[in-house]
Each structure stands twice: as structure tokens, then as C-alpha cells.
Amino acid sequence: MILGIKIEPKKDLIRLAVVVAAAFLMALNVKSFVRTGGLFPGGVSGLTLLIQRALLRHTGIEVPYSILNILLNVGPIYIGFRFIGKKFTLYSLIMIFLSSFLVDLLPAYILTYDTLLISIFGGIINGAATSMCLAVDATSGGTDFISIFMSLRRGLDSFNIILAFNACILVVAGLLFGWDKALYSIIFQFVSTQVIHLLFKTYQQQTLFVVTDRAPEICEEIHRVSHHGATIMQAEGSYENASRQVVYSVVSGAQTRKVIAAVRKVDPGAFINSIKTSEVRGNFYQNPKD
């Protein structure tokens, strides 16, 4: 235990390795794709590039990416330490500092000058790097802290919150540097967001409706696997007019497959309907950050 942070050598070593790899990947993406295409990736990194380019154009002063990015992350880092988790924020700090300095230090490897290809493949790499961080309970900083905080407190899909902030960056970028770059940046951000949604589902929710004759046992399994409760509703089948029970529950998207597999073990004949949930209001359990 160091400064109130529990140390788990093997787990933390793997976690650190993933964060370092993600930092290299994100920095290379900024140098090789984002800057080559003149794009704005969104979030604090996008705001950093916007300020950096605006200062260079209007004052001739080139401020290092690392200084701007770290300064803009001070507020979100405080939110992380205060409300999300100390170890979570510590690994996010490693990601922020390492990726920031690598952007300044690494050489650019230009693979293509085609802006559309840069937007698509840069977005894929950005989404993959962000998902790597999130998978080991860390973030690339900035709006990720804020969106996770909102997800934990309000039960909202965290990545939708990022889009509103990104829209403001794109409007300013379009006014200052041309709308073509802003429009290509939309493609970059859309691809990145879709990759994150595909690879990381913890802050997404799924609603499950299970038609069964073994409702109490299924409720117990849902709670065992996901720590979420369930509601049992009485129903009647329209074909045979037979009495049925419907179990209703909302679980994390990352837990959905495990929950459904557990339900199948209890009742192989259960009818299961899984629906994507856009918003949850109320007491929705989230695993606490360390």
C-alpha cells in the first residue's frame, strides 16, 4: 500500500505495459496521421492541437504539445483523483505524460497524404489506443475523465457526452483553418468512437427481458454475475394462454454475454431479449475504480 494505493505486482505490471503501449500508439498516431492530415481528434488532445496551431499561425510561437496537453488536463485529473479512483488516475497520468512527451520527441512516419485514408485509419488507431487504456482502467485524459464521472454519477452513455465538446472544437477549427479539415475530423472522430463502442462496453448498458418459469433462480444468477438486481413481472403467453414470468434487468454491456450464459444454464428454454439502453436513471451499480 503506497499513499493509500494498493499495489498488485503482476496485475499492475500488465496494466503498466498496456498503458505504455497505448501511449506509444497514440503518439505515433498524432505524429503520423493527425498532424499530416491537419486533423483535430477531439477531446483535450484536439483542443491542444487547436491552440498549438492557432498560436503558431497568429503569433509565430510554437508551444510544445506536452506543455499544453498537461496543463489542459489539470482539471480533469483533479476530477479523477477526487471522484473516480486514485490508481485509475495514476495510470491515466502515466498515459497523459508519456503520450504528451512522445508527441514532441518521436519522429513522424508519414504513410500517406490522402486525407480520407488518414481520417479513417487514424480514427481506428485512436479508438484502439483509447480502448486499450479503458480495458485496464485508465484513460488518455481530458474529456474521458469527465465522461466517466458523468457515467458513474448519472448512468449516461459516457461517449455521447464527448461528442458535444468535440463539436465546439470542430466549429472553431473550421472557422480558423477551413471547413474541409473540420469535416474530415468528423470522420476521424466518428470512426474512433465506433471502434471504442465496439471494443469497450463497460459504460454501456443492456436491458434484458427473460421469459421463463424459473424467475427466482435467474434473478439470483444475474446478481451473482453482475451485482445488478432484477424485477419479476407476471405475464401470459398469447399462444397457449399459459402463465409466464418475465425477469427484467439492466446490466453493463461488458457483462451481457456472461449474464445470458448464466441464464441459459438455469433455464435453457428461456426466451431472452437483449436491448441496448441509451440512458439509465436511478441506482445503477458500477464497479468502483481502484
Residue pairs with C-beta under 8 A, 6 or more apart in sequence:
1 7
3 86
4 86
5 86
5 87
5 90
5 290
6 87
6 290
14 136
15 91
15 136
15 137
15 138
16 91
16 94
18 132
18 133
18 135
18 136
19 91
19 94
19 95
19 98
19 132
19 133
19 136
19 138
20 94
20 98
21 132
22 95
22 99
22 129
22 130
22 132
22 133
22 138
22 140
23 94
23 95
23 98
23 99
23 102
23 129
24 98
24 99
24 102
25 125
25 128
25 129
25 132
26 45
26 95
26 99
26 125
26 126
26 129
26 130
26 140
27 98
27 99
27 102
27 103
27 106
28 102
28 106
28 109
28 125
29 122
29 125
29 126
29 129
30 41
30 45
30 49
30 65
30 99
30 103
31 103
31 106
31 107
31 108
31 109
32 108
32 109
32 110
32 111
33 39
33 111
33 118
33 121
33 122
33 125
34 40
34 41
34 49
34 118
34 122
34 188
35 49
35 108
36 108
36 110
36 112
36 113
36 118
37 115
37 118
37 119
37 122
37 181
37 184
37 188
38 115
38 177
38 181
39 115
39 118
39 119
39 122
39 181
39 184
39 185
39 188
40 46
40 49
40 50
40 169
40 170
40 173
40 181
40 182
40 185
41 49
41 122
41 126
41 185
41 188
41 189
41 192
42 143
42 162
42 165
42 166
42 169
42 170
42 185
42 188
42 189
42 192
43 140
43 141
43 142
43 143
43 144
43 162
43 165
43 166
44 69
44 72
44 73
44 76
44 141
44 142
44 143
45 69
45 140
45 141
45 142
46 166
46 169
46 173
46 185
47 72
47 142
47 169
48 65
48 68
48 69
48 72
49 65
50 169
50 172
50 173
50 176
51 63
51 68
52 62
52 63
52 65
52 68
53 176
53 177
54 176
55 61
55 62
55 63
56 62
57 176
64 104
65 100
65 103
65 104
66 97
66 100
66 101
66 103
66 104
69 96
69 100
69 103
69 141
70 96
70 97
70 100
72 142
73 96
73 141
73 142
76 141
76 142
76 143
76 144
76 145
76 146
77 89
77 92
77 93
77 96
77 141
77 145
79 145
79 146
79 149
80 88
80 89
80 92
80 139
80 145
80 149
81 89
83 149
83 152
83 153
84 145
84 148
84 149
84 152
84 289
85 137
85 288
85 289
85 290
86 290
87 137
87 289
87 290
88 137
88 138
88 139
88 289
88 290
89 145
91 133
91 136
91 137
91 138
92 133
92 138
92 139
92 140
92 141
92 144
92 145
94 138
95 133
95 138
95 139
95 140
95 141
96 140
96 141
99 140
112 118
115 180
115 184
116 184
116 187
118 184
118 188
119 184
119 185
119 187
119 188
119 191
120 187
120 188
120 191
122 188
123 187
123 188
123 189
123 190
123 191
123 192
123 195
124 191
124 192
124 195
126 188
126 192
126 195
127 191
127 192
127 193
127 194
127 195
127 196
127 198
127 199
128 195
128 199
129 140
130 139
130 140
130 144
130 192
130 196
130 200
131 195
131 196
131 199
131 200
133 139
133 140
133 144
134 144
134 196
134 200
134 202
135 199
135 200
137 289
137 290
139 145
139 148
143 161
143 162
143 165
144 158
144 162
146 161
147 158
147 159
147 161
147 162
147 203
148 158
148 203
150 156
150 158
150 161
151 157
151 158
151 161
151 203
151 286
152 286
154 281
155 205
155 279
155 280
155 281
155 282
155 284
156 279
156 280
157 203
157 204
157 205
157 278
157 279
158 203
159 193
159 196
159 197
159 203
162 193
163 189
163 193
166 189
170 182
170 185
170 186
170 189
171 182
173 181
173 182
173 185
174 181
174 182
174 183
197 204
200 254
201 252
201 253
201 254
201 256
202 252
202 253
202 254
203 252
203 253
204 252
204 253
204 254
204 276
204 277
205 250
205 251
205 252
205 253
205 276
205 277
205 280
205 284
206 250
206 251
206 252
206 253
206 256
206 274
206 275
206 276
206 277
207 248
207 249
207 250
207 274
207 275
207 276
207 277
208 222
208 247
208 248
208 249
208 250
208 251
208 256
208 259
208 260
208 263
208 272
208 273
208 274
208 275
209 246
209 247
209 248
209 272
209 273
209 275
210 218
210 246
210 247
210 248
210 249
210 263
210 267
210 270
210 271
210 272
210 273
211 235
211 244
211 245
211 246
211 270
211 271
211 272
212 218
212 244
212 245
212 246
212 247
212 263
212 266
212 267
212 269
212 270
212 271
213 244
213 245
213 267
214 266
214 267
214 270
215 232
215 245
215 246
215 247
216 232
217 266
217 267
218 230
218 247
218 263
218 266
218 267
218 270
219 229
219 230
219 232
219 247
219 249
221 259
221 262
221 263
221 265
221 266
222 228
222 229
222 230
222 247
222 249
222 251
222 259
222 262
222 263
223 229
223 230
224 262
225 255
225 258
225 259
225 262
226 249
226 251
226 252
226 255
226 258
226 259
226 285
227 285
227 287
228 249
228 250
228 251
228 252
228 284
228 285
229 249
230 247
230 248
230 249
231 247
231 248
231 249
232 245
232 246
232 247
232 248
233 245
233 246
233 247
233 248
234 243
234 244
234 245
234 246
235 243
235 244
235 245
235 246
236 242
236 243
236 244
237 243
237 244
249 259
250 277
250 280
250 284
251 259
252 286
253 276
256 274
260 272
260 274
263 270
263 272
264 270
264 272
